[in-house]
Amino acid sequence: MTKSDDPWSDAPVPTDFVGLWARRLLIEPDGTRDTETIVWWLQTEHLFVDIRLPADRPDFTGITSLDACGPIEIAYLKRQEGFAGHLEHRPGALAWRRAIDFRPLGGPPDEGSVRWDGPNSFTETGLHIDYLEEWRQVLADEDRSKTGQYWTDADGALIVQVGDAVMRAWDRRPSPAPVGLEDSNADPTSLLNCEISFARKNEEGAAIVQHSTLPWLEGGVIELPALF
């Protein structure tokens, strides 16, 4: 059991958490169950990127930018989630410290207790909000041991890779005024210009984007620095 007074550590996370995780289930505080949202979380020894896309996405065919989105597309994009930063831990609990956040306002710290359900799955329950999430490890052990690299650049982008999985988070440019996505008076273009992308490397080593908070990036390539 974790104790509330145990200090959080920013040392490398336990190796069991390094890898690519898919969420199988979310139970909200009101009891609502969600198994449909697309959720990927990629974790290295320190840094992580997480993307969460509602399953009922409208058709973005022909749309190549935020400026080309209509009311239906904008309403969907506002419901997305994603964040990136570094993971802290203590016995039986994890804390996601967000440096980049698609939904930057509100709420207590993102901290949860952990109960392992097997060697590649665990249940997370909120320490401050009464939610439950079930997570499953996607990468094989040998893939998780190959890499665990990360890279940041001066423009605010964060790229993490483990095995053939790659995720990129790129903060708003420039940063908008601190208002929520639901604020009807806010400029949706500036608020939504936050990229969280998930890619897998193909046989040629190109990281092809499969999911993104900017849908027109899907099918494109994440350019990897020499570090990768």
SULCOR-V521720 format. One record per backbone hydrogen bond with DSSP energy under -0.5 kcal/mol. NH is the residue of the N-H (numbers start at 0). CO is the residue of the C=O. E is the energy in kcal/mol with one decimal. If there is no record, write none. Layout:
NH;CO;E, NH;CO;E
//
This chain:
5;2;-1.8, 8;88;-2.7, 12;44;-2.7, 16;13;-2.2, 17;14;-1.0, 18;42;-2.2, 20;40;-3.1, 21;135;-2.6, 22;38;-1.2, 23;133;-3.0, 24;133;-1.1, 25;33;-1.6, 26;131;-2.8, 27;25;-0.5, 27;31;-3.0, 30;27;-2.2, 33;25;-2.5, 37;52;-2.7, 38;36;-0.7, 39;50;-1.9, 40;20;-2.3, 41;48;-2.7, 42;18;-2.8, 42;40;-0.5, 43;46;-3.1, 44;147;-0.7, 47;84;-2.3, 48;41;-1.8, 49;82;-2.7, 50;39;-2.6, 51;80;-2.7, 52;37;-2.7, 56;54;-0.9, 59;57;-0.5, 62;59;-2.3, 63;61;-0.5, 67;64;-0.7, 68;65;-1.7, 73;69;-2.7, 74;70;-2.3, 75;71;-1.7, 76;72;-2.7, 77;73;-2.0, 78;75;-1.8, 79;76;-1.3, 80;51;-2.5, 82;49;-2.1, 83;99;-2.5, 84;47;-1.8, 85;96;-1.6, 86;45;-2.9, 87;94;-2.9, 88;8;-2.0, 89;92;-2.0, 92;89;-2.5, 93;111;-2.6, 94;87;-2.6, 95;109;-2.4, 96;85;-2.4, 96;94;-0.8, 97;95;-0.8, 98;83;-2.7, 98;96;-0.5, 99;83;-2.4, 101;81;-3.4, 110;108;-1.5, 111;93;-2.4, 112;124;-3.0, 113;91;-2.7, 114;122;-2.3, 116;120;-2.2, 117;120;-1.2, 120;117;-0.8, 121;134;-1.6, 122;114;-2.8, 123;132;-3.4, 124;112;-2.0, 125;130;-1.6, 126;110;-2.4, 127;110;-0.6, 130;128;-2.0, 131;26;-1.7, 132;123;-2.8, 133;24;-2.2, 134;121;-2.9, 135;21;-2.3, 136;119;-3.3, 137;19;-3.3, 138;19;-0.7, 143;139;-2.2, 144;140;-1.6, 145;141;-0.6, 145;142;-0.7, 146;142;-0.9, 148;160;-1.1, 150;158;-1.9, 152;156;-1.5, 155;152;-1.6, 157;168;-3.0, 158;150;-2.4, 159;166;-2.6, 160;148;-2.0, 161;164;-2.0, 164;161;-2.1, 165;198;-2.7, 166;159;-2.5, 167;196;-2.0, 168;157;-2.8, 169;194;-2.8, 170;155;-1.1, 178;176;-1.9, 182;179;-1.4, 183;181;-0.6, 185;182;-1.6, 187;185;-0.8, 190;186;-1.8, 191;187;-2.5, 192;188;-0.7, 193;191;-2.7, 194;169;-2.0, 195;193;-0.5, 196;167;-2.8, 197;210;-3.0, 198;165;-3.3, 199;207;-1.7, 200;163;-2.7, 201;205;-2.2, 204;201;-1.9, 206;221;-0.6, 207;199;-2.2, 207;205;-1.0, 208;219;-2.7, 209;197;-3.1, 210;197;-1.7, 212;195;-1.8, 214;212;-0.6, 216;213;-2.6, 217;214;-1.8, 218;208;-2.5, 219;216;-2.0, 221;206;-2.6, 222;220;-0.7, 227;224;-2.1
//
